[in-house]
Amino acid sequence: MREQTRVGLVVACIVAVVGCLAVVGCTDAASPVIARITVDHSRFLPALLTVPRGVPIALTLINEDPIDHEWIVGDEAVHERHRTGTEPAHQDRPTEQTLPALGFKRTTVTFEAPGDYRFICHLPGHEAPGMVGTITVSGS
Ligand SMILES: [Cu+2]
């Protein structure tokens, strides 16, 4: 990207943020919750998160391992599908992210129903030794 274009984008972002703060206030209930999950030695850290229902969760997923992983969140039906047929790459679903070695991904997920949603790496041999975590969605 040319430097001029990059500066233009930064200025546009600043204008957008300042405009949002001035006009909307940016304090509405739908403001995203920022969260980060790191993968280290085939473990999710943290493995337990609690988030509110109906609020976008802006996640940064950081893979510190020199091997690929994946982050798939959902109910048990989702996990059973992936256990029996792991896709090599996930691109379209915010709840299914491929995490390249020493890379990161950003995704935003909104959980509409309270409950526990596990997130798991379904690459062969990763779930059984503990590459599992849980997002607890609070609220009524
Ligand atoms: Cu993995």
Backbone and ligand atoms as CSV (ligand in chain L), in Angstrom:
chain,resi,resn,atom,element,x,y,z
A,1,MET,N,N,0.855,-1.196,0.000
A,1,MET,CA,C,0.000,0.000,0.000
A,1,MET,C,C,0.889,1.243,0.000
A,2,ARG,N,N,0.569,2.190,-0.863
A,2,ARG,CA,C,1.369,3.415,-0.919
A,2,ARG,C,C,1.189,4.212,0.363
A,3,GLU,N,N,2.261,4.918,0.740
A,3,GLU,CA,C,2.249,5.662,2.008
A,3,GLU,C,C,1.120,6.701,2.019
A,4,GLN,N,N,0.907,7.358,0.882
A,4,GLN,CA,C,-0.148,8.382,0.799
A,4,GLN,C,C,-1.527,7.763,1.079
A,5,THR,N,N,-1.753,6.573,0.517
A,5,THR,CA,C,-3.023,5.882,0.733
A,5,THR,C,C,-3.169,5.506,2.200
A,6,ARG,N,N,-2.064,5.016,2.799
A,6,ARG,CA,C,-2.100,4.608,4.202
A,6,ARG,C,C,-2.432,5.804,5.102
A,7,VAL,N,N,-1.808,6.947,4.844
A,7,VAL,CA,C,-2.087,8.151,5.630
A,7,VAL,C,C,-3.547,8.560,5.453
A,8,GLY,N,N,-4.030,8.445,4.225
A,8,GLY,CA,C,-5.430,8.792,3.952
A,8,GLY,C,C,-6.381,7.903,4.740
A,9,LEU,N,N,-6.066,6.616,4.815
A,9,LEU,CA,C,-6.917,5.691,5.564
A,9,LEU,C,C,-6.878,6.007,7.056
A,10,VAL,N,N,-5.713,6.320,7.586
A,10,VAL,CA,C,-5.598,6.656,9.007
A,10,VAL,C,C,-6.426,7.899,9.313
A,11,VAL,N,N,-6.313,8.898,8.470
A,11,VAL,CA,C,-7.086,10.133,8.675
A,11,VAL,C,C,-8.579,9.823,8.615
A,12,ALA,N,N,-8.983,8.995,7.647
A,12,ALA,CA,C,-10.404,8.648,7.515
A,12,ALA,C,C,-10.896,7.933,8.765
A,13,CYS,N,N,-10.058,7.043,9.326
A,13,CYS,CA,C,-10.450,6.326,10.545
A,13,CYS,C,C,-10.600,7.286,11.714
A,14,ILE,N,N,-9.666,8.219,11.848
A,14,ILE,CA,C,-9.727,9.180,12.956
A,14,ILE,C,C,-10.989,10.026,12.833
A,15,VAL,N,N,-11.280,10.482,11.619
A,15,VAL,CA,C,-12.486,11.282,11.397
A,15,VAL,C,C,-13.722,10.466,11.753
A,16,ALA,N,N,-13.731,9.196,11.360
A,16,ALA,CA,C,-14.888,8.346,11.637
A,16,ALA,C,C,-15.068,8.156,13.143
A,17,VAL,N,N,-13.975,7.916,13.871
A,17,VAL,CA,C,-14.070,7.690,15.316
A,17,VAL,C,C,-14.511,8.964,16.022
A,18,VAL,N,N,-13.902,10.083,15.672
A,18,VAL,CA,C,-14.269,11.346,16.306
A,18,VAL,C,C,-15.726,11.681,15.990
A,19,GLY,N,N,-16.125,11.451,14.752
A,19,GLY,CA,C,-17.505,11.707,14.364
A,19,GLY,C,C,-18.466,10.839,15.142
A,20,CYS,N,N,-18.105,9.580,15.344
A,20,CYS,CA,C,-18.950,8.654,16.097
A,20,CYS,C,C,-19.073,9.110,17.541
A,21,LEU,N,N,-17.947,9.514,18.137
A,21,LEU,CA,C,-17.967,9.969,19.528
A,21,LEU,C,C,-18.824,11.218,19.675
A,22,ALA,N,N,-18.711,12.125,18.697
A,22,ALA,CA,C,-19.419,13.390,18.797
A,22,ALA,C,C,-20.912,13.239,18.557
A,23,VAL,N,N,-21.275,12.420,17.587
A,23,VAL,CA,C,-22.669,12.357,17.161
A,23,VAL,C,C,-23.447,11.287,17.923
A,24,VAL,N,N,-22.872,10.085,18.003
A,24,VAL,CA,C,-23.604,8.958,18.568
A,24,VAL,C,C,-23.314,8.793,20.049
A,25,GLY,N,N,-22.133,9.194,20.457
A,25,GLY,CA,C,-21.764,9.003,21.841
A,25,GLY,C,C,-21.019,7.701,22.067
A,26,CYS,N,N,-21.257,6.711,21.224
A,26,CYS,CA,C,-20.557,5.433,21.284
A,26,CYS,C,C,-20.659,4.757,22.650
A,27,THR,N,N,-21.700,5.015,23.382
A,27,THR,CA,C,-21.842,4.366,24.679
A,27,THR,C,C,-23.082,3.482,24.703
A,28,ASP,N,N,-23.645,3.229,23.515
A,28,ASP,CA,C,-24.849,2.400,23.482
A,28,ASP,C,C,-24.517,0.966,23.865
A,29,ALA,N,N,-25.536,0.200,24.213
A,29,ALA,CA,C,-25.351,-1.152,24.716
A,29,ALA,C,C,-24.745,-2.086,23.676
A,30,ALA,N,N,-24.824,-1.725,22.389
A,30,ALA,CA,C,-24.313,-2.612,21.349
A,30,ALA,C,C,-22.831,-2.420,21.081
A,31,SER,N,N,-22.149,-1.543,21.818
A,31,SER,CA,C,-20.713,-1.387,21.635
A,31,SER,C,C,-20.045,-2.726,21.878
A,32,PRO,N,N,-19.103,-3.093,21.014
A,32,PRO,CA,C,-18.529,-4.434,21.136
A,32,PRO,C,C,-17.705,-4.604,22.406
A,33,VAL,N,N,-17.691,-5.828,22.880
A,33,VAL,CA,C,-16.777,-6.224,23.941
A,33,VAL,C,C,-15.496,-6.694,23.258
A,34,ILE,N,N,-14.361,-6.191,23.722
A,34,ILE,CA,C,-13.073,-6.558,23.133
A,34,ILE,C,C,-12.493,-7.723,23.936
A,35,ALA,N,N,-12.082,-8.753,23.254
A,35,ALA,CA,C,-11.486,-9.900,23.943
A,35,ALA,C,C,-10.360,-10.480,23.098
A,36,ARG,N,N,-9.461,-11.186,23.789
A,36,ARG,CA,C,-8.329,-11.788,23.100
A,36,ARG,C,C,-8.141,-13.211,23.618
A,37,ILE,N,N,-7.917,-14.114,22.707
A,37,ILE,CA,C,-7.586,-15.491,23.080
A,37,ILE,C,C,-6.263,-15.826,22.399
A,38,THR,N,N,-5.322,-16.305,23.201
A,38,THR,CA,C,-4.010,-16.686,22.685
A,38,THR,C,C,-3.889,-18.201,22.685
A,39,VAL,N,N,-3.236,-18.720,21.661
A,39,VAL,CA,C,-2.898,-20.151,21.635
A,39,VAL,C,C,-1.415,-20.279,21.937
A,40,ASP,N,N,-1.104,-21.074,22.962
A,40,ASP,CA,C,0.289,-21.280,23.364
A,40,ASP,C,C,0.458,-22.745,23.737
A,41,HIS,N,N,1.370,-23.429,23.064
A,41,HIS,CA,C,1.593,-24.860,23.301
A,41,HIS,C,C,0.278,-25.643,23.229
A,42,SER,N,N,-0.486,-25.364,22.190
A,42,SER,CA,C,-1.764,-26.057,21.936
A,42,SER,C,C,-2.742,-25.950,23.098
A,43,ARG,N,N,-2.774,-24.769,23.701
A,43,ARG,CA,C,-3.765,-24.451,24.734
A,43,ARG,C,C,-4.350,-23.068,24.431
A,44,PHE,N,N,-5.659,-22.929,24.694
A,44,PHE,CA,C,-6.287,-21.609,24.583
A,44,PHE,C,C,-6.130,-20.881,25.913
A,45,LEU,N,N,-5.693,-19.643,25.850
A,45,LEU,CA,C,-5.539,-18.813,27.050
A,45,LEU,C,C,-6.217,-17.462,26.806
A,46,PRO,N,N,-7.234,-17.105,27.547
A,46,PRO,CA,C,-7.868,-17.912,28.580
A,46,PRO,C,C,-8.738,-18.996,27.957
A,47,ALA,N,N,-9.002,-20.030,28.725
A,47,ALA,CA,C,-9.872,-21.103,28.260
A,47,ALA,C,C,-11.315,-20.855,28.689
A,48,LEU,N,N,-11.521,-19.912,29.586
A,48,LEU,CA,C,-12.871,-19.591,30.052
A,48,LEU,C,C,-13.111,-18.103,29.914
A,49,LEU,N,N,-14.191,-17.750,29.220
A,49,LEU,CA,C,-14.582,-16.349,29.090
A,49,LEU,C,C,-16.068,-16.237,29.409
A,50,THR,N,N,-16.446,-15.120,29.993
A,50,THR,CA,C,-17.863,-14.830,30.189
A,50,THR,C,C,-18.174,-13.543,29.456
A,51,VAL,N,N,-19.209,-13.583,28.623
A,51,VAL,CA,C,-19.579,-12.411,27.826
A,51,VAL,C,C,-21.081,-12.192,27.956
A,52,PRO,N,N,-21.539,-10.971,27.715
A,52,PRO,CA,C,-22.983,-10.719,27.786
A,52,PRO,C,C,-23.707,-11.201,26.530
A,53,ARG,N,N,-24.952,-11.552,26.707
A,53,ARG,CA,C,-25.811,-11.943,25.585
A,53,ARG,C,C,-26.116,-10.739,24.689
A,54,GLY,N,N,-26.155,-10.966,23.380
A,54,GLY,CA,C,-26.625,-9.967,22.442
A,54,GLY,C,C,-25.679,-8.809,22.178
A,55,VAL,N,N,-24.430,-8.933,22.583
A,55,VAL,CA,C,-23.442,-7.877,22.377
A,55,VAL,C,C,-22.330,-8.425,21.481
A,56,PRO,N,N,-21.946,-7.685,20.448
A,56,PRO,CA,C,-20.856,-8.186,19.600
A,56,PRO,C,C,-19.565,-8.360,20.406
A,57,ILE,N,N,-18.950,-9.504,20.242
A,57,ILE,CA,C,-17.667,-9.788,20.898
A,57,ILE,C,C,-16.595,-9.705,19.815
A,58,ALA,N,N,-15.764,-8.679,19.887
A,58,ALA,CA,C,-14.690,-8.498,18.919
A,58,ALA,C,C,-13.470,-9.246,19.433
A,59,LEU,N,N,-13.171,-10.354,18.783
A,59,LEU,CA,C,-12.122,-11.255,19.251
A,59,LEU,C,C,-10.869,-11.124,18.397
A,60,THR,N,N,-9.730,-11.087,19.059
A,60,THR,CA,C,-8.457,-11.271,18.382
A,60,THR,C,C,-7.925,-12.625,18.822
A,61,LEU,N,N,-7.665,-13.477,17.850
A,61,LEU,CA,C,-7.199,-14.848,18.105
A,61,LEU,C,C,-5.737,-14.921,17.665
A,62,ILE,N,N,-4.850,-15.113,18.627
A,62,ILE,CA,C,-3.411,-15.057,18.357
A,62,ILE,C,C,-2.815,-16.456,18.506
A,63,ASN,N,N,-2.176,-16.921,17.449
A,63,ASN,CA,C,-1.527,-18.238,17.486
A,63,ASN,C,C,-0.029,-18.045,17.669
A,64,GLU,N,N,0.463,-18.352,18.852
A,64,GLU,CA,C,1.897,-18.210,19.133
A,64,GLU,C,C,2.667,-19.488,18.837
A,65,ASP,N,N,1.967,-20.511,18.354
A,65,ASP,CA,C,2.628,-21.785,18.052
A,65,ASP,C,C,3.150,-21.797,16.618
A,66,PRO,N,N,4.190,-22.596,16.369
A,66,PRO,CA,C,4.724,-22.711,14.997
A,66,PRO,C,C,3.968,-23.716,14.142
A,67,ILE,N,N,2.756,-24.058,14.555
A,67,ILE,CA,C,1.897,-24.948,13.773
A,67,ILE,C,C,0.511,-24.319,13.660
A,68,ASP,N,N,-0.238,-24.742,12.638
A,68,ASP,CA,C,-1.593,-24.224,12.456
A,68,ASP,C,C,-2.530,-24.750,13.552
A,69,HIS,N,N,-3.546,-23.948,13.842
A,69,HIS,CA,C,-4.632,-24.371,14.723
A,69,HIS,C,C,-5.928,-23.856,14.125
A,70,GLU,N,N,-7.020,-24.120,14.816
A,70,GLU,CA,C,-8.294,-23.512,14.433
A,70,GLU,C,C,-9.088,-23.210,15.690
A,71,TRP,N,N,-9.998,-22.283,15.547
A,71,TRP,CA,C,-10.880,-21.878,16.651
A,71,TRP,C,C,-12.298,-21.973,16.129
A,72,ILE,N,N,-13.004,-22.939,16.665
A,72,ILE,CA,C,-14.388,-23.157,16.242
A,72,ILE,C,C,-15.261,-23.117,17.480
A,73,VAL,N,N,-16.244,-22.216,17.470
A,73,VAL,CA,C,-17.133,-22.085,18.625
A,73,VAL,C,C,-18.546,-22.436,18.193
A,74,GLY,N,N,-19.272,-23.087,19.106
A,74,GLY,CA,C,-20.654,-23.422,18.785
A,74,GLY,C,C,-21.207,-24.454,19.743
A,75,ASP,N,N,-22.376,-24.978,19.368
A,75,ASP,CA,C,-22.995,-25.999,20.214
A,75,ASP,C,C,-22.390,-27.367,19.878
A,76,GLU,N,N,-22.864,-28.383,20.544
A,76,GLU,CA,C,-22.256,-29.702,20.371
A,76,GLU,C,C,-22.482,-30.254,18.962
A,77,ALA,N,N,-23.582,-29.851,18.313
A,77,ALA,CA,C,-23.817,-30.321,16.938
A,77,ALA,C,C,-22.731,-29.783,16.000
A,78,VAL,N,N,-22.348,-28.530,16.197
A,78,VAL,CA,C,-21.264,-27.943,15.394
A,78,VAL,C,C,-19.981,-28.733,15.605
A,79,HIS,N,N,-19.681,-29.019,16.861
A,79,HIS,CA,C,-18.410,-29.706,17.139
A,79,HIS,C,C,-18.418,-31.130,16.611
A,80,GLU,N,N,-19.559,-31.774,16.685
A,80,GLU,CA,C,-19.611,-33.146,16.186
A,80,GLU,C,C,-19.358,-33.174,14.676
A,81,ARG,N,N,-19.918,-32.173,13.957
A,81,ARG,CA,C,-19.659,-32.099,12.514
A,81,ARG,C,C,-18.166,-31.957,12.230
A,82,HIS,N,N,-17.506,-31.135,13.005
A,82,HIS,CA,C,-16.088,-30.899,12.732
A,82,HIS,C,C,-15.205,-32.063,13.176
A,83,ARG,N,N,-15.655,-32.790,14.180
A,83,ARG,CA,C,-14.891,-33.966,14.610
A,83,ARG,C,C,-14.838,-35.023,13.511
A,84,THR,N,N,-15.918,-35.087,12.748
A,84,THR,CA,C,-15.994,-36.153,11.754
A,84,THR,C,C,-15.569,-35.689,10.371
A,85,GLY,N,N,-15.227,-34.424,10.204
A,85,GLY,CA,C,-14.816,-33.970,8.884
A,85,GLY,C,C,-14.241,-32.575,8.933
A,86,THR,N,N,-13.036,-32.452,9.473
A,86,THR,CA,C,-12.431,-31.138,9.621
A,86,THR,C,C,-12.088,-30.550,8.258
A,87,GLU,N,N,-12.515,-29.315,8.039
A,87,GLU,CA,C,-12.180,-28.616,6.809
A,87,GLU,C,C,-10.763,-28.067,6.943
A,88,PRO,N,N,-10.027,-28.027,5.843
A,88,PRO,CA,C,-8.650,-27.512,5.937
A,88,PRO,C,C,-8.599,-26.002,6.154
A,89,ALA,N,N,-9.648,-25.278,5.765
A,89,ALA,CA,C,-9.642,-23.823,5.945
A,89,ALA,C,C,-11.066,-23.347,6.192
A,90,HIS,N,N,-11.185,-22.302,6.986
A,90,HIS,CA,C,-12.480,-21.718,7.293
A,90,HIS,C,C,-12.415,-20.243,6.922
A,91,GLN,N,N,-13.332,-19.809,6.104
A,91,GLN,CA,C,-13.219,-18.434,5.625
A,91,GLN,C,C,-14.474,-17.604,5.822
A,92,ASP,N,N,-15.634,-18.212,5.778
A,92,ASP,CA,C,-16.851,-17.420,5.693
A,92,ASP,C,C,-17.597,-17.269,7.008
A,93,ARG,N,N,-17.364,-18.131,7.975
A,93,ARG,CA,C,-18.147,-18.098,9.201
A,93,ARG,C,C,-17.344,-17.439,10.320
A,94,PRO,N,N,-17.904,-16.408,10.954
A,94,PRO,CA,C,-17.173,-15.750,12.053
A,94,PRO,C,C,-16.849,-16.701,13.196
A,95,THR,N,N,-17.629,-17.774,13.316
A,95,THR,CA,C,-17.446,-18.717,14.425
A,95,THR,C,C,-16.445,-19.821,14.114
A,96,GLU,N,N,-15.876,-19.782,12.901
A,96,GLU,CA,C,-14.940,-20.840,12.508
A,96,GLU,C,C,-13.717,-20.192,11.871
A,97,GLN,N,N,-12.619,-20.182,12.611
A,97,GLN,CA,C,-11.429,-19.477,12.153
A,97,GLN,C,C,-10.230,-20.409,12.065
A,98,THR,N,N,-9.545,-20.339,10.940
A,98,THR,CA,C,-8.261,-21.001,10.794
A,98,THR,C,C,-7.193,-20.072,11.351
A,99,LEU,N,N,-6.315,-20.600,12.193
A,99,LEU,CA,C,-5.268,-19.779,12.807
A,99,LEU,C,C,-3.915,-20.242,12.275
A,100,PRO,N,N,-3.364,-19.492,11.335
A,100,PRO,CA,C,-2.080,-19.924,10.775
A,100,PRO,C,C,-0.969,-19.858,11.817
A,101,ALA,N,N,0.036,-20.685,11.624
A,101,ALA,CA,C,1.194,-20.711,12.526
A,101,ALA,C,C,1.739,-19.299,12.713
A,102,LEU,N,N,1.936,-18.903,13.962
A,102,LEU,CA,C,2.519,-17.603,14.322
A,102,LEU,C,C,1.729,-16.439,13.709
A,103,GLY,N,N,0.433,-16.642,13.515
A,103,GLY,CA,C,-0.397,-15.595,12.923
A,103,GLY,C,C,-1.562,-15.250,13.834
A,104,PHE,N,N,-2.445,-14.418,13.326
A,104,PHE,CA,C,-3.611,-14.059,14.117
A,104,PHE,C,C,-4.798,-13.810,13.204
A,105,LYS,N,N,-5.988,-13.838,13.795
A,105,LYS,CA,C,-7.216,-13.526,13.078
A,105,LYS,C,C,-8.074,-12.637,13.967
A,106,ARG,N,N,-8.903,-11.846,13.329
A,106,ARG,CA,C,-9.907,-11.074,14.055
A,106,ARG,C,C,-11.278,-11.521,13.584
A,107,THR,N,N,-12.193,-11.639,14.521
A,107,THR,CA,C,-13.558,-12.003,14.169
A,107,THR,C,C,-14.499,-11.386,15.188
A,108,THR,N,N,-15.735,-11.204,14.798
A,108,THR,CA,C,-16.745,-10.668,15.713
A,108,THR,C,C,-17.926,-11.632,15.737
A,109,VAL,N,N,-18.281,-12.036,16.950
A,109,VAL,CA,C,-19.363,-13.008,17.130
A,109,VAL,C,C,-20.341,-12.443,18.154
A,110,THR,N,N,-21.623,-12.542,17.859
A,110,THR,CA,C,-22.666,-12.142,18.802
A,110,THR,C,C,-23.447,-13.386,19.211
A,111,PHE,N,N,-23.506,-13.644,20.508
A,111,PHE,CA,C,-24.247,-14.792,21.029
A,111,PHE,C,C,-25.613,-14.304,21.494
A,112,GLU,N,N,-26.658,-14.797,20.849
A,112,GLU,CA,C,-28.006,-14.311,21.149
A,112,GLU,C,C,-28.668,-15.048,22.308
A,113,ALA,N,N,-28.201,-16.259,22.591
A,113,ALA,CA,C,-28.833,-17.052,23.650
A,113,ALA,C,C,-27.839,-17.337,24.768
A,114,PRO,N,N,-28.280,-17.177,26.029
A,114,PRO,CA,C,-27.384,-17.500,27.138
A,114,PRO,C,C,-27.043,-18.987,27.147
A,115,GLY,N,N,-25.895,-19.282,27.737
A,115,GLY,CA,C,-25.476,-20.683,27.837
A,115,GLY,C,C,-23.974,-20.804,27.692
A,116,ASP,N,N,-23.525,-22.035,27.661
A,116,ASP,CA,C,-22.100,-22.318,27.486
A,116,ASP,C,C,-21.841,-22.767,26.050
A,117,TYR,N,N,-20.864,-22.162,25.417
A,117,TYR,CA,C,-20.473,-22.505,24.053
A,117,TYR,C,C,-19.002,-22.881,24.089
A,118,ARG,N,N,-18.702,-24.111,23.735
A,118,ARG,CA,C,-17.297,-24.507,23.740
A,118,ARG,C,C,-16.615,-24.046,22.465
A,119,PHE,N,N,-15.336,-23.731,22.602
A,119,PHE,CA,C,-14.509,-23.506,21.408
A,119,PHE,C,C,-13.387,-24.540,21.427
A,120,ILE,N,N,-13.147,-25.099,20.237
A,120,ILE,CA,C,-12.282,-26.273,20.128
A,120,ILE,C,C,-11.447,-26.160,18.857
A,121,CYS,N,N,-10.219,-26.665,18.923
A,121,CYS,CA,C,-9.425,-26.900,17.713
A,121,CYS,C,C,-9.638,-28.355,17.310
A,122,HIS,N,N,-10.197,-28.538,16.114
A,122,HIS,CA,C,-10.512,-29.893,15.659
A,122,HIS,C,C,-9.448,-30.473,14.739
A,123,LEU,N,N,-8.301,-29.852,14.639
A,123,LEU,CA,C,-7.241,-30.501,13.861
A,123,LEU,C,C,-6.878,-31.804,14.570
A,124,PRO,N,N,-6.500,-32.811,13.800
A,124,PRO,CA,C,-6.315,-34.149,14.382
A,124,PRO,C,C,-5.367,-34.141,15.589
A,125,GLY,N,N,-5.853,-34.699,16.686
A,125,GLY,CA,C,-5.028,-34.847,17.880
A,125,GLY,C,C,-4.945,-33.614,18.758
A,126,HIS,N,N,-5.732,-32.567,18.480
A,126,HIS,CA,C,-5.618,-31.352,19.289
A,126,HIS,C,C,-6.683,-31.265,20.384
A,127,GLU,N,N,-7.883,-31.750,20.120
A,127,GLU,CA,C,-8.946,-31.627,21.120
A,127,GLU,C,C,-8.668,-32.521,22.341
A,128,ALA,N,N,-8.325,-33.773,22.082
A,128,ALA,CA,C,-8.212,-34.750,23.182
A,128,ALA,C,C,-7.229,-34.312,24.263
A,129,PRO,N,N,-6.062,-33.787,23.920
A,129,PRO,CA,C,-5.149,-33.360,24.986
A,129,PRO,C,C,-5.522,-32.017,25.617
A,130,GLY,N,N,-6.592,-31.360,25.140
A,130,GLY,CA,C,-7.061,-30.193,25.878
A,130,GLY,C,C,-7.153,-28.891,25.132
A,131,MET,N,N,-7.178,-28.920,23.796
A,131,MET,CA,C,-7.302,-27.652,23.081
A,131,MET,C,C,-8.786,-27.277,22.993
A,132,VAL,N,N,-9.322,-26.917,24.166
A,132,VAL,CA,C,-10.749,-26.702,24.356
A,132,VAL,C,C,-10.935,-25.520,25.301
A,133,GLY,N,N,-11.972,-24.741,25.090
A,133,GLY,CA,C,-12.319,-23.665,26.021
A,133,GLY,C,C,-13.822,-23.467,26.007
A,134,THR,N,N,-14.285,-22.563,26.860
A,134,THR,CA,C,-15.722,-22.328,26.971
A,134,THR,C,C,-16.007,-20.834,27.080
A,135,ILE,N,N,-16.961,-20.384,26.286
A,135,ILE,CA,C,-17.508,-19.040,26.437
A,135,ILE,C,C,-18.864,-19.183,27.111
A,136,THR,N,N,-18.997,-18.560,28.266
A,136,THR,CA,C,-20.282,-18.542,28.961
A,136,THR,C,C,-20.980,-17.236,28.623
A,137,VAL,N,N,-22.162,-17.352,28.045
A,137,VAL,CA,C,-22.939,-16.173,27.674
A,137,VAL,C,C,-23.954,-15.916,28.784
A,138,SER,N,N,-23.826,-14.776,29.414
A,138,SER,CA,C,-24.690,-14.446,30.542
A,138,SER,C,C,-25.901,-13.648,30.077
A,139,GLY,N,N,-26.874,-13.562,30.913
A,139,GLY,CA,C,-28.066,-12.787,30.576
A,139,GLY,C,C,-29.286,-13.684,30.524
A,140,SER,N,N,-30.447,-13.030,30.527
A,140,SER,CA,C,-31.686,-13.820,30.526
A,140,SER,C,C,-32.387,-13.684,29.188
L,1,CU,CU,CU,-4.896,-26.964,17.299
